């Protein structure tokens, strides 16, 4: 997904943070969002960055589980092979609100393939 690539490029250039699409990289993404939240910017100012970071997490889930992106009406989800839908973009928003974790979302989505 293009938004995921945008997040990788932005963080590599702006924050000198390398993201490699590993589950471990989501620790860094959660910390980045936490840092943004602590600065208390208006949501509108970080909306695109949060979308891109959520898309990055979604791409990690897709690559880890063999899932695929689903889109409908402007919303985007990841569908894992077990048929469950995950919303990493909304989870990024929840992280910004102080009540979410992209790392834990990925862990849960990855565990779902091995019930």
DOZA-119926 format. One line per 8 residues: number of its first residue (from 1); their letters; for each residue x, y, z of C-alpha. Coordinates in steps of 0.02 Angstrom, whole numbers, plus 50000, padded with zeros to 5 digits. Example, Ala and Ser with C-alpha at 12.3 -4.5 7.8 and 13.67 -1.06 7.14 Angstrom:
BEGIN
1 = as = 50615 49775 50390 ~ 50684 49947 50357
***
This chain:
BEGIN
1 = xxxxxxxx = 50000 50000 50000 ~ 50067 50170 49951 ~ 50028 50248 50121 ~ 50143 50123 50206 ~ 50285 50168 50088 ~ 50253 50352 50126 ~ 50273 50319 50313 ~ 50436 50225 50284
9 = xxxxxxxx = 50507 50365 50176 ~ 50450 50505 50293 ~ 50521 50425 50449 ~ 50684 50378 50363 ~ 50710 50556 50300 ~ 50634 50659 50441 ~ 50667 50558 50598 ~ 50811 50452 50533
17 = xxxxxxxx = 50711 50299 50583 ~ 50722 50144 50476 ~ 50569 50035 50462 ~ 50592 49861 50391 ~ 50414 49792 50395 ~ 50457 49680 50543 ~ 50342 49654 50691 ~ 50480 49726 50801
25 = xxxxxxxx = 50479 49889 50704 ~ 50304 49922 50770 ~ 50380 49956 50942 ~ 50464 50107 50861 ~ 50303 50160 50774 ~ 50207 50153 50938 ~ 50342 50262 51017 ~ 50334 50386 50872
33 = xxxxxxxx = 50146 50404 50893 ~ 50167 50421 51081 ~ 50293 50561 51052 ~ 50174 50649 50933 ~ 50032 50633 51061 ~ 50139 50708 51200 ~ 50165 50863 51092 ~ 49974 50883 51086
41 = xxxxxxxx = 49953 50939 50906 ~ 49778 50956 50837 ~ 49717 50795 50757 ~ 49699 50879 50588 ~ 49886 50918 50589 ~ 49935 50734 50609 ~ 49791 50646 50524 ~ 49890 50598 50368
49 = xxxxxxxx = 50042 50540 50468 ~ 49930 50430 50576 ~ 49848 50357 50421 ~ 50019 50318 50348 ~ 50083 50240 50509 ~ 49925 50136 50523 ~ 49947 50081 50342 ~ 50127 50033 50381
57 = xxxxxxxx = 50066 49923 50525 ~ 49936 49849 50409 ~ 50069 49806 50282 ~ 50170 49722 50420 ~ 50016 49616 50461 ~ 49987 49576 50276 ~ 50167 49518 50254 ~ 50171 49422 50417
65 = xxxxxxxx = 50005 49331 50397 ~ 49981 49318 50210 ~ 49830 49431 50226 ~ 49767 49559 50103 ~ 49704 49738 50101 ~ 49517 49768 50088 ~ 49439 49936 50049 ~ 49260 49996 50048
73 = xxxxxxxx = 49186 50170 50052 ~ 49354 50250 50087 ~ 49393 50135 50234 ~ 49537 50011 50230 ~ 49560 49851 50327 ~ 49673 49701 50326 ~ 49591 49532 50304 ~ 49693 49390 50376
81 = xxxxxxxx = 49679 49214 50303 ~ 49563 49162 50445 ~ 49435 49288 50377 ~ 49451 49416 50516 ~ 49461 49601 50476 ~ 49585 49717 50563 ~ 49586 49906 50560 ~ 49765 49965 50584
89 = xxxxxxxx = 49726 50142 50525 ~ 49595 50162 50661 ~ 49717 50082 50785 ~ 49844 50218 50743 ~ 49710 50346 50787 ~ 49677 50254 50950 ~ 49864 50258 50987 ~ 49861 50446 50962
97 = xxxxxxxx = 49715 50455 51085 ~ 49819 50355 51210 ~ 49720 50194 51196 ~ 49797 50079 51067 ~ 49952 49989 51007 ~ 49999 49942 50830 ~ 50123 49816 50899 ~ 49987 49727 50998
105 = xxxxxxxx = 49867 49734 50851 ~ 49997 49647 50743 ~ 50029 49519 50879 ~ 49843 49480 50892 ~ 49820 49471 50703 ~ 49971 49358 50686 ~ 49913 49244 50825 ~ 49743 49230 50743
113 = xxx = 49815 49124 50604 ~ 49862 48993 50733 ~ 49703 48973 50838
***
